[in-house]
Amino acid sequence: MIKMSNYMTPKEKAVEIYERYYYSISDIPEYNLHERAIDCSLICVDMVKGLSNPCCQSDNLKYWGEVMEELNNLK
């Protein structure tokens, strides 16, 4: 397994993605920005999972699956 110096835990990555979506849509009049940002984040992570490199797919899928769990925990 490759160790990255900028490694983020699944929870840290979930919060980072959520915050990016939340603040990018915060100027749109929306009833529930929190849930909309989580939904957008989940779509993003689902797409990343689909693009995982086959040579390290199991590690990537596990990591991104954990990110999805953390996003769902934000609900």
C-alpha positions in Angstrom: 0.0 0.0 0.0 1.3 3.4 -0.9 1.6 5.9 2.0 0.8 9.5 1.1 2.1 12.3 3.2 -1.1 14.2 2.8 -3.3 11.3 3.8 -6.7 12.2 5.1 -8.9 10.0 7.2 -12.2 9.1 5.6 -13.9 11.5 8.1 -11.6 14.4 7.2 -12.1 13.8 3.5 -15.9 13.6 4.0 -15.9 17.0 5.8 -13.6 18.5 3.2 -15.9 17.5 0.3 -19.0 18.5 2.2 -17.7 21.9 3.0 -16.6 22.5 -0.6 -20.1 21.8 -1.8 -21.8 23.6 1.0 -19.9 26.9 0.4 -20.1 26.6 -3.4 -23.9 26.5 -3.3 -24.5 28.7 -0.2 -25.5 31.7 -2.4 -28.3 29.7 -4.1 -31.6 30.2 -2.3 -32.3 26.7 -1.0 -34.4 25.4 1.8 -31.9 22.8 3.1 -28.3 23.5 2.0 -27.0 21.0 4.5 -28.8 18.0 2.9 -28.2 19.3 -0.6 -24.4 19.6 0.1 -24.4 16.0 1.5 -26.3 14.7 -1.6 -23.8 16.4 -4.0 -20.9 15.1 -2.0 -22.3 11.5 -2.1 -22.7 11.8 -5.9 -19.1 13.0 -6.2 -17.7 10.2 -4.1 -19.8 7.6 -6.0 -18.2 8.9 -9.2 -14.7 8.7 -7.8 -15.4 5.1 -6.7 -16.3 4.4 -10.3 -13.0 5.8 -11.6 -10.8 3.8 -9.2 -7.6 2.4 -10.7 -8.0 -1.4 -11.1 -4.5 -2.1 -9.7 -5.4 -0.7 -6.3 -9.2 -0.9 -6.5 -9.9 -2.7 -3.3 -8.0 -0.2 -1.2 -9.6 2.7 -3.1 -13.1 1.2 -2.8 -12.7 0.6 0.9 -11.5 4.2 1.5 -14.2 5.8 -0.6 -16.8 3.5 0.9 -15.7 4.8 4.4 -15.9 8.4 3.1 -19.5 7.7 2.0 -20.3 6.3 5.4 -19.0 9.5 7.1 -21.0 11.7 4.7 -24.1 9.7 5.6 -23.2 10.2 9.3 -23.4 14.0 8.7 -27.1 13.7 8.0 
